[in-house]
Amino acid sequence: MVKAGTREAVNNLEYDLLTVLHNKAKAVQAYEIYMQDAQSMGSQPCADLFRKLCESDIQQAQEIRRHLLEVMQKGRM
């Protein structure tokens, strides 16, 4: 929870969702590099794995965004 004086800037749930979304976004960036590394080493199975993991994190990030929007609009789900 982030506080400004006695008021919260964001509630705990918003903060948690923002943190998880940030981590997913960083992971997606990293997977792009990992896919390139695997391809440059000639390891297509590893590149495919990183692509699969990346796609999963993108889908999860989209779901997290939907939850975050609802929590920010309604204060909860």
Secondary structure as the mmCIF struct_conf table of DSSP 4:
data_model
#
loop_
_struct_conf.conf_type_id
_struct_conf.id
_struct_conf.beg_label_comp_id
_struct_conf.beg_label_asym_id
_struct_conf.beg_label_seq_id
_struct_conf.end_label_comp_id
_struct_conf.end_label_asym_id
_struct_conf.end_label_seq_id
STRN STRN1 VAL A 2 ALA A 4
TURN_TY1_P TURN_TY1_P1 GLY A 5 THR A 6
STRN STRN2 ARG A 7 VAL A 10
HELX_RH_AL_P HELX_RH_AL_P1 ASN A 12 SER A 40
TURN_TY1_P TURN_TY1_P2 MET A 41 GLY A 42
HELX_RH_AL_P HELX_RH_AL_P2 GLN A 44 LYS A 74
BEND BEND1 GLY A 75 GLY A 75
#
